[in-house]
Amino acid sequence: MRVLHFGRVTEGEDGSWGAFALHLQCPWRLEGPAGMVTGQDDLWEHPTLEVPPEDWSWDGADTRQDVRVGALLGARDERTRSWVNTSPDRLVVTAVEASELGDLFITFSGGYSLRVFPASESGEAWRFLAPGRGTPHFVVSFTDGTVGSSTEA
């Protein structure tokens, strides 16, 4: 699962988090003015895209996705191994669209966008929530190929 945080960042003993979070459990890609920045499958790729050393593991080491997101955002919270946007003017959400199939399209300033596209007919695809507030989550999931949305606490 990839978690993206949005809005004002809160610092805590265990790390940092945004005012809102998007949990992605389906395919996604981040696009920029020059083309694709990164996508879901880059999580499992060595940063060089070469055959990784035998002791390399995507879980615990930088991946192609980490390198590409890090270059875009600029700072890292080492406690959570999360990337943090260091510019208040970069990647500001300007529009959000969703489809009846559960697709999500978020447009950001600077010519960037995030495409989320469920690719399974069962299970949770994505959810949107406000971390630490105890408010309901907006969840997009599938049962027998039918998309549904709900709010869950």
Secondary structure by P-SEA (a helix, b strand, c coil): cbbbbbcbbbbccccccccbbbbbccbbbbbccccccccccccccccccccccccccccccccaaaaaaaaacccccccccccccccccccccccccccccbbbbbbbccccbbbbbbcccccccccccccccccccccccccccbbbbbbcc
